[in-house]
Amino acid sequence: MTRPVKSPFRAVFIMRSRYTEDCLAEALIRGVRQYVILGAGLDTFAYRQPSWASSLRIYEIDHPASQEWKRERLEVAEVKIPENLTFAPIDFEITSLREGLATAGFDFRTPSFFSLLGVTQYLTIEATESIFELVQSLPQGTEIVFEFIVPEDLIPADEASVFATLASFSAERGEPWLTRFRPAELETKLTGLGFSQVTHLSPSAANERYFRGRHDELAAWSGAQMMRAVV
């Protein structure tokens, strides 16, 4: 089955990676020295990392089977594994994120950066909150940047059918969308957990920052938005 995504939707993937990596570069200046990619999937940052990332210890977190498949694909493609990358296979039905990170050699005393892209809609609210709580427990300067899906009533009509198709496709594959967030409520939740800085990248802000002046169809979508929270 062909994945039912309209070509302009690729802007979501482009923007979320660019924004995350911009935030990571800023965090590095603050003293962050560990980068945890949650639900890493086919994320390519570690294999195309810029020179400024060489001081980072990068952890790719994913389900053991998914991570094994990725490593096989990397080997077939003859992609070299960077020396600063650690694979951390974690089955969350058996092992908590904290336990899995500890096993992988993660230093809980060091300011760190977490990304969570294309994942929150598949998690329960409780699971998402447990990730936020772990990040918030880490040293000052630690940060998480993540993508989230907003409720249907916040999605414009011209986007609604695309997101409905995506949600249906995921459900058919046995991966239903479980959680959506309202931006204002999410900001309040993160502030209440103790994060000192919470920033919502709205679609208008994303368009101004990344897509201004374009003459093609690439633009930020309202259905998938970005948030960053700093300890």
N, C-alpha and C positions, 0 to 999 in steps of 0.2 A: 504494500500500500504506500502511495506517495504521501509524504507529510503535507497536510493542507495549509500551507503558509503562503500568503501573498508576498511577492518579492519586496514591497516596501517595508514589510515587517522585519527585514534584516537589520533595519536601523536600530531596533531594540537591542540586538546582540552587539552591534558595533558600539552603540552609546554606553551600554552598561559596562563593557570591558574598558573602554577609554576612561570613563569616569572613575571606575575602581582604581585603575592604574595611576591616574592623576592624583587621587587621594593617597595612594600608597607612596608616591614620590614625596608628597608633603609630609606624610607620617615619618618617613625615613629621616627627614631633617629634625624631627622631634626626638629621635633616638630609637625608633622602632627597629628591631633587629630580627624579628621572626614574622613570616607571612604564612597564614593558614588558609588554604583554599578548601572550603567546605563543599562537599558534593562536586569534586573537581571535574568529573566527567572527562570531556575532551578539551578542557582548558589548556591553552598552549603557552601561558606566560613563562613558565620555567624554561621552555625550550627556545624562546626568542627574547629572553630577558635582556634589558639594556644594561650597559656597564654599571650604572648606579645601583643595580640590584645585587651586585656580587657580594655585598656585605650581609645579605639576608640569608637566613636559613629558611627554606621554603618547604612547607608540608602540604602534600596533596592528600586530602581525606576523602575516602569513598568506600562504597561497599566492596568487600573483597573480590567478588566475581567481576564487578565492573572494572575495578582497578587492574585485575589480572588481564582482562581483555585489552585494556588500554596499553599495558606494558607489552603485550604481544604485538599490537599494532605498531608501537614505537620501534620494536625490534625489527619487524618486517620492513619498516620504512627507513631503517638504519639511522634513526634519530638518537643522538648521544644523550645519555642521562647526565644532567649537570651535577657537579660535585656538591652543590649546595641544596640539592633536592632530596627530601625524604618522603617515601611513600608510606602512608599510614592507613592500611586497610582496617576499617571498623564496621562491624555489623552491630548497629545500634539496638538490635533486639537482644544482644548478648553483652555488649560493652558500652559504657557511657563515653561521651566525648572526652571527658576529663581523664578517664582511665586509658582511653586509646591514645590521647596525646602524651600522657606520661610514659606509656610503653614505647612511643616513637622517639622519646628523648626530648620532648618539648620542655622548655624552661619557663615555669610559671612565674618566675621572678623578673622576667624580661618584658619590657613593653612590646606588644605584638599587634599585628594587623590581621583581621579576618575578612574574607569575602564570602558571600553567600548569594550566588547568582542563579536564577532559574530554579530555585529550590523551595522557597517558603510556601508556595501554593500546594505542595505535596505533603507538607508537615502539618501536624495538629498545632493548635495554638500553644498547647502545653510544651510541645517539643521545641517550638520556636522560642518561647520564653526561656526555656532551659539554656538555650544557646546564648541568648542575651545576658542571662544571669552569670554564666561562666565568663563571658567576655568582660562584664562589668566588675568581676571579682579580681581581675588582673591589674597590674601596675598602671599608674597614671600615664596617659598618653596612648594607651591601647585603644584600638579603634575597630569598628566593624562597619563595612559597607555592604548593603544588601538590596536586592530587588524584591518587589512585592506586587501582587496583583490587587487591584482595587475592586470594590463591589460593582455589580452590573449597572447600578443606577448612576455611577460616576463615569461610565464609559460612553462616549458619544455614539450616536446611532451608526455612523459610518464605520466604526471600529467594532461595534457589538457583535456582529455576525462572525467576524474573524476570531474573536476571543471565544465565542460560543463553540465554534468549530474546533479550536484548539483544545478546549476543555473536554469536548466530546471525544476527540481523538485520544486524549490522554486516558480518559475513563475506559475506552475500549481496550486499551493496552494494559489495563489493570492498575493505572496510576491516576486515580481521580484527584481533582483539585479539592483540597480540604479547607484551605484557609485563605481569606482575603482580608485586607486591612484598609481602613479609612485613614488617610494621611494624618489628619489632625489628632485622631485618637491614638495612632501609633506614636506620634511625637510625645503625647502626654504620657503614654505607657513607658517609653524609654527614659524620659525625664524622671518619672516616678521611681524607676529602677536605680537611679543615681548617676546616669550619664551626665557629664558636665556640658557637653555640646551635642545638640541634635540638629541635623540639617536635612531638610527635605528638598530634593532636586525635583521641582515640579516640571511638568511637560513644557511649560513656557520658558522656564529657566534653562532646561536642557536644549530647547531649540535655539535660544539666544546664544548659548555657550558653544554648541557643537554643530548646528545646522544652519546658521544664519547665512543668507546669501546664496544658498544652493539652488540650482535650477532643475534638479532631478526630483524624484519622489521621496527621497530620504528625509525623514522628520521624526521627532519623538512621538510616541504614542501615549495616550492617556491611560490605557489599561494596565501597563506595566511601568512602575515608577521606582525611583531610587531613594534610599535614605542612608545617612551616615551618622554614627553615634560614637563619640569619643569619651573615654573614661576620664 
